[in-house]
């Protein structure tokens, strides 16, 4: 009943997007710690410089060359501007002024931002089943974040940090659109590398006199390495592969897992409680994402065997 020929073929890309969400979910915890030691601009620069050191050998291994065609230049520069510079700076500023929970909640608006940008630039439309899947998934997110307490959502107040995160959400939609354009000409590995290079170049003039790390500890460097290698190198490569193979809108739905993974990692590393309500909400999110990503006919199509001809 739930059979579809397309779904198994794309499942490996869905796994990569799920891993991306896991890595980014943990990055909210790491980022909240990092902003206490350095400025958002310097943290962004540090994160991507470490990432570049790892990305260069990866690209040389898979692509055998660092060069890219001229047609990819503008999209790659725009990827650096949106996904490297603007998104990261806005996210770190948001974490400086608001809670990780609020940032996690607002990050769930990313799929809507991506869907709107994809419609505006590529005329990608949502089917009724996709809209239903999106609504079901958002309902699950609210259950996870509110712990089943509706008053937590009713009493949610915006502050300056929340507004910066809303700006980051809008930027991510634009990033996903230009990333799809860039990967018509280059691989996801090379797109990640060159967007990082252009982003670092654009950040550099703003931090000439800002290279201060306040009271760096071993924990700071562990968080910085996680943010740079796990949440940047691996996550960005996995994300770009997903955007290239299944499209920005479908990829964006997997960002709904971010607060779920954040809650799980907070339970493991910070000792925060993981309630039954959160678990039920997580199941609802997974159901919504499945409905959204599955082809229209996947719920109706029954596998059949072809009749033999004699």
N, C-alpha and C positions, 0 to 999 in steps of 0.2 A: 504493500500500500504506500510505503514511503520511499519507494524505489525511484531512482533517477540516474540516468547514465552520466549526466553532467556532474552531479554532486561528488561522486568518488574521485573523478578526475581533478577536481579543484580542492579536495579535502586536504592535500598536503600544504596548499597555500593558506588554508584556513588555520592549520596547525601553526604555521609561521606567524600569522596575525595574532593568534592566541598567545604565543610566546612573547610577541611584541607588547601586548597588553600587560602581561605579567611583569616584564622588565620595566615598563613605564609606571605600573602601579607601585613598584618598589622605589622608583625614582622620586615620588612625592615625599616619601619618608626621608630619603637621603638628601633631597633638596631642602627640606625644612631644616635639617641640621646644618647644611653647608652655608645657608644665608646668614648664619650667626658669626661667620668667620671672614667673609669677604663680600665685596660689592657684587650685585647681579651681573654687571658687565664683565668684571674680571672672572667670575665663576663661569660665565658663558665661554669666554676666551680659553680659560684653562681646560674646560670640558672638551672643547673641540680640538685644541692642540694635541692633547693626549690621544684623542680619537684619530687624528690625522696620522700620528706615528704608527698606529695599528692598521689604518686603512690602506696606506701606500703598498705594503707587501701583499695585502689581500687582493687589491686591484691588479698588481703585477702578476700574481699567480693565476687569477681567473681570466683576465683580459689581455695579458702579455704586453700591455702598453698603457701609458697614462694619457695619451692623446685623445681628443674628441673632435668630431666634425664641427665646422663653423656654425651649422644650423642649430647646434645644441647650446651655443654660447649664452644667448639671452635667457632661455629657460633655466640653465644652470645658475646664472647670476641671480635670477629671481628666487630660485630655491634657496640660495645662500642668504638672500635678504629676508625672506619670509620664515623658512624653517629653522635656520641657524641663528640669525641675529634677532629678529623681532620676536619670534615665539619664545625663545629661551629667556631673553631679557625680561619680557613681560611676565613669564611664569615665575622667575626668581623674584621679581618685584612683588608679585602677588603673594608668594610664600612668605615674604618678609612682613606683610601687613595683615594676612589673614591665615586661617587655620588650614592644615592639610585636608581636613574633611571638606571644607568649603571648596578648595581647589579641585578635589576629587569629584564633588557634585557638579561643579561647573564644567569640568572636562567631559562630562557625559553629553554636553551639547555639541561636541565635535562632530558627531555623525550628521546632525542637522546642518551645521556649517558646511560640511563637505557636500551634502546633498544639494544645498542651495547653490554653492559654487559650481558644482558639476552640471546642474541644470542651466545656469547662466552661461557657462562657457561651452558645454558639450551637449546641451539639451537632453541630458540623462533624466528620464522620468521614473517615478516610483509607481509600481503597480499597487493594487488594493491589498494584496497579500503582504507586500513589503511595508506599506503603511501600517497594517495591522501588527506585523512583527515588530516594527519600531515602537509602536505604542505599548505593546506587551512588555518589551524590553525595558522601556523607560519606567513602567509601573514597577518592575522588579528592582530597578535601580533605586527608586524612592523607598522601597521597603528595606533594602540593604542599608542605605545611608541613614534613614530615620529610625532604624531598629524597631520598626513597627509602631513608632510613636508619631502620630500625625502632627502633634504640636511642635515637633522639631522642625518640620517643614513649614508650618504656619508661622513660626517665630524666626524663620531664616531672614537675616538682615544683610543687606549689601553694605560693604565698606569699600574703601579705596582699593584694597587688595583684590576684592571680588571683581571690581570694574576692570582692573588690569588683566585678570584672568579671562574675562569676557572678550577683551581685546585679543588675547592669545588664541582663544577659540576661533574668532573671526579670521585671524591670520592663518591658522592651520587649514582652514578650508581652501584658502588661496594657495597655500603650499602644495596641497594634494593635487590641485588642478595643474599647476606648473610642473610638478613632478611627473605627472602622466605625459605631459608634452615632451619633457626632456628625455624620457625613457623610450621615446620613438626612435631616438638616435644613439643612445648609449645604454649600457647595462645598469642594473640597479647599484652594482658595486661602484662603478665609475660616477654615477649620478650622486651617490652619497659622498664620495671623495671630493669631487669638484665643488659641490654645494658647500662642503665644509671649508674648502680653501677660500672660496669667495666670501663666505661668511666671516671667517677669521680676518681676512684682509679688511673688510668693512668695519669690524669691531675695533681693530688695532688703534686707529687715530684717537678713539675715545678713552683709551686706558693708558696712554703714555705716562701719566702721573698717578696711575692707580694699579699698583702691583702688590698691594698689602694684604697679607693673610694674618688675621688676628688670632693669636694663640693656637697655631696649628697643632693638632694632636694626631696620634696614629689613627684614631677613629675618623678624623677629618679626611685623611688621605685614602682610607679604605672607602669612604663614601664618595670621594672624588673619582677614584678608579672605577667604582661601580657605575657612577653616573656617566663616565666617559666611555668605558668599554662595553658594559652591559646595556645601559639605557641609551647609548648613542651609537656605537659601532654596530653591535648586533641588532638592536631594535630598529635602527634606521634602515639597515640593509633588508631586514625581514619586512619592514613596512613598505619599502619601495618595491620589493619583489611582489608583495601582495597587491599594491596599487597597479603595477604593470600587468599582473595576470588576471585579477578579478575585478579591477576597477576601483575608483576612489570611494564610491557610495557604499559598496559592500564591505570594503576594508574598514570604512569608518564605523560600521556597526560593531566591530570587535572592540572598539574603544569603550564600549559599555561595560566591558569586563574590568576596566581599570579600578573602580572603587571596590570591586569584589576582591581582587588580588591585594589591594592596599589593606583591606580589612584582615585578610588571611595573614599577610606579612606582619601587620601590626600585632596580631595575636601571637605569632611565633617569636618575634624579636622584641616586642615591647610589652608583652604580657597582657594586652588588651583582650577583653572578652569577645568571643565569637558566638553569637546567639543562634538559637533555632530559627528565629525570624529572619536573620541574615541569610541563613542557609536556604530557607524557602525562597527568599527574594532572589538568590543566586540562580536557583532552578528556573524561576520565571524568566530571568534575563536570558539564560541559555535557550529556553524555548523560543523566546522572541527572536533571538539571533538566528536560530535554525529556520524559523518560518521566513525570515527576511532573506537569508542567503539561498534557500532552496528554490529551484526553478518552479514556475507556476504550476506545472503539471505533476510535480513530484508527489503531491498528496493524492492524486487520482490515478496515476499511472501504475498499472499492475504488470509485473514482468511476464512476458510471454515468450514462448519458444516458437521459432519458425517451423512451419510444417515442412517435412522433407519432401523433396520432389523425386520421383522415380522415372 
